[in-house]
Amino acid sequence: MPLTPEVSAFLGPTVAEYSDIQRGPASLVLQDRGIRFDDLVWLMEAYKFVDPPGIETVVDPHGVTSDVFRLGRHKETLPPIPWADAEAARKRNRELEAEVCKRREGETP
């Protein structure tokens, strides 16, 4: 997928917040620019080819280890948003639709 490193870096925490159904720094930055998650569906889908979802072992504050399903990557510091405005994000999202669908067709179940 043709995602720049800057876009991938921002999408990591964005996808993580979206999959955790929580509002965080990425959600707030998107809201400030007038960008909704549904404006980024193809970008977020493209991100999964760059950083596939997976099982991650975590240790909670009490020392209990468990496996969790991870989508995206939370970061201590949110990378800069890569789009100047909502229309730039929507335009890039539309550009990726055909490529993501084509890539999806090539996947085996």
TIKOL-893493 format. One record per residue (C-alpha): residue number from 1; residue in one letter; x, y, z. Coordinates in steps of 0.1 Angstrom, whole numbers, plus 5000, padded with zeros to 4 digits. Layout:
REM residues N
<node k="NUM" r="A" east="X" north="Y" up="Z"/>
...
//
This chain:
REM residues 109
<node k="1" r="M" east="5000" north="5000" up="5000"/>
<node k="2" r="P" east="5013" north="5034" up="4991"/>
<node k="3" r="L" east="5012" north="5050" up="5026"/>
<node k="4" r="T" east="5040" north="5074" up="5035"/>
<node k="5" r="P" east="5059" north="5068" up="5068"/>
<node k="6" r="E" east="5042" north="5100" up="5081"/>
<node k="7" r="V" east="5007" north="5087" up="5073"/>
<node k="8" r="S" east="5014" north="5052" up="5087"/>
<node k="9" r="A" east="5028" north="5068" up="5119"/>
<node k="10" r="F" east="4996" north="5088" up="5124"/>
<node k="11" r="L" east="4973" north="5060" up="5114"/>
<node k="12" r="G" east="4988" north="5036" up="5140"/>
<node k="13" r="P" east="4973" north="5055" up="5170"/>
<node k="14" r="T" east="4942" north="5065" up="5150"/>
<node k="15" r="V" east="4934" north="5028" up="5143"/>
<node k="16" r="A" east="4941" north="5018" up="5179"/>
<node k="17" r="E" east="4917" north="5045" up="5192"/>
<node k="18" r="Y" east="4891" north="5035" up="5167"/>
<node k="19" r="S" east="4893" north="4998" up="5175"/>
<node k="20" r="D" east="4893" north="5004" up="5213"/>
<node k="21" r="I" east="4862" north="5026" up="5208"/>
<node k="22" r="Q" east="4878" north="5054" up="5227"/>
<node k="23" r="R" east="4885" north="5091" up="5222"/>
<node k="24" r="G" east="4922" north="5101" up="5225"/>
<node k="25" r="P" east="4947" north="5124" up="5210"/>
<node k="26" r="A" east="4942" north="5112" up="5174"/>
<node k="27" r="S" east="4904" north="5115" up="5176"/>
<node k="28" r="L" east="4907" north="5150" up="5190"/>
<node k="29" r="V" east="4931" north="5162" up="5163"/>
<node k="30" r="L" east="4909" north="5147" up="5136"/>
<node k="31" r="Q" east="4879" north="5164" up="5151"/>
<node k="32" r="D" east="4897" north="5198" up="5152"/>
<node k="33" r="R" east="4903" north="5194" up="5114"/>
<node k="34" r="G" east="4867" north="5183" up="5107"/>
<node k="35" r="I" east="4878" north="5148" up="5098"/>
<node k="36" r="R" east="4856" north="5118" up="5109"/>
<node k="37" r="F" east="4867" north="5082" up="5111"/>
<node k="38" r="D" east="4844" north="5074" up="5082"/>
<node k="39" r="D" east="4865" north="5099" up="5061"/>
<node k="40" r="L" east="4895" north="5075" up="5066"/>
<node k="41" r="V" east="4880" north="5041" up="5061"/>
<node k="42" r="W" east="4902" north="5032" up="5031"/>
<node k="43" r="L" east="4933" north="5047" up="5047"/>
<node k="44" r="M" east="4927" north="5027" up="5078"/>
<node k="45" r="E" east="4921" north="4996" up="5057"/>
<node k="46" r="A" east="4954" north="5002" up="5039"/>
<node k="47" r="Y" east="4972" north="5006" up="5072"/>
<node k="48" r="K" east="4963" north="4970" up="5081"/>
<node k="49" r="F" east="4985" north="4958" up="5052"/>
<node k="50" r="V" east="5014" north="4979" up="5067"/>
<node k="51" r="D" east="5009" north="4968" up="5103"/>
<node k="52" r="P" east="4986" north="4937" up="5104"/>
<node k="53" r="P" east="4964" north="4931" up="5134"/>
<node k="54" r="G" east="4977" north="4905" up="5158"/>
<node k="55" r="I" east="4978" north="4890" up="5192"/>
<node k="56" r="E" east="5000" north="4908" up="5217"/>
<node k="57" r="T" east="5010" north="4897" up="5252"/>
<node k="58" r="V" east="5006" north="4924" up="5278"/>
<node k="59" r="V" east="5012" north="4926" up="5316"/>
<node k="60" r="D" east="4988" north="4946" up="5336"/>
<node k="61" r="P" east="4998" north="4968" up="5367"/>
<node k="62" r="H" east="4992" north="4938" up="5390"/>
<node k="63" r="G" east="5016" north="4916" up="5370"/>
<node k="64" r="V" east="4989" north="4895" up="5353"/>
<node k="65" r="T" east="4999" north="4884" up="5318"/>
<node k="66" r="S" east="4973" north="4881" up="5291"/>
<node k="67" r="D" east="4970" north="4880" up="5253"/>
<node k="68" r="V" east="4950" north="4908" up="5236"/>
<node k="69" r="F" east="4940" north="4914" up="5200"/>
<node k="70" r="R" east="4957" north="4945" up="5187"/>
<node k="71" r="L" east="4948" north="4968" up="5159"/>
<node k="72" r="G" east="4970" north="4998" up="5154"/>
<node k="73" r="R" east="4996" north="5011" up="5179"/>
<node k="74" r="H" east="4991" north="5034" up="5208"/>
<node k="75" r="K" east="5019" north="5060" up="5211"/>
<node k="76" r="E" east="5030" north="5081" up="5240"/>
<node k="77" r="T" east="5033" north="5111" up="5216"/>
<node k="78" r="L" east="5010" north="5115" up="5187"/>
<node k="79" r="P" east="5028" north="5120" up="5154"/>
<node k="80" r="P" east="5018" north="5151" up="5134"/>
<node k="81" r="I" east="4986" north="5148" up="5114"/>
<node k="82" r="P" east="4996" north="5143" up="5077"/>
<node k="83" r="W" east="4967" north="5161" up="5061"/>
<node k="84" r="A" east="4964" north="5199" up="5059"/>
<node k="85" r="D" east="4926" north="5198" up="5061"/>
<node k="86" r="A" east="4896" north="5175" up="5059"/>
<node k="87" r="E" east="4894" north="5177" up="5021"/>
<node k="88" r="A" east="4930" north="5165" up="5017"/>
<node k="89" r="A" east="4923" north="5135" up="5040"/>
<node k="90" r="R" east="4891" north="5127" up="5021"/>
<node k="91" r="K" east="4908" north="5130" up="4987"/>
<node k="92" r="R" east="4936" north="5106" up="4997"/>
<node k="93" r="N" east="4910" north="5082" up="5012"/>
<node k="94" r="R" east="4891" north="5082" up="4979"/>
<node k="95" r="E" east="4923" north="5076" up="4959"/>
<node k="96" r="L" east="4931" north="5044" up="4979"/>
<node k="97" r="E" east="4896" north="5028" up="4976"/>
<node k="98" r="A" east="4903" north="5010" up="4943"/>
<node k="99" r="E" east="4938" north="4998" up="4953"/>
<node k="100" r="V" east="4926" north="4985" up="4987"/>
<node k="101" r="C" east="4897" north="4966" up="4971"/>
<node k="102" r="K" east="4921" north="4951" up="4945"/>
<node k="103" r="R" east="4945" north="4941" up="4973"/>
<node k="104" r="R" east="4916" north="4926" up="4993"/>
<node k="105" r="E" east="4905" north="4905" up="4963"/>
<node k="106" r="G" east="4940" north="4889" up="4963"/>
<node k="107" r="E" east="4938" north="4878" up="4999"/>
<node k="108" r="T" east="4930" north="4842" up="5007"/>
<node k="109" r="P" east="4904" north="4834" up="5034"/>
//
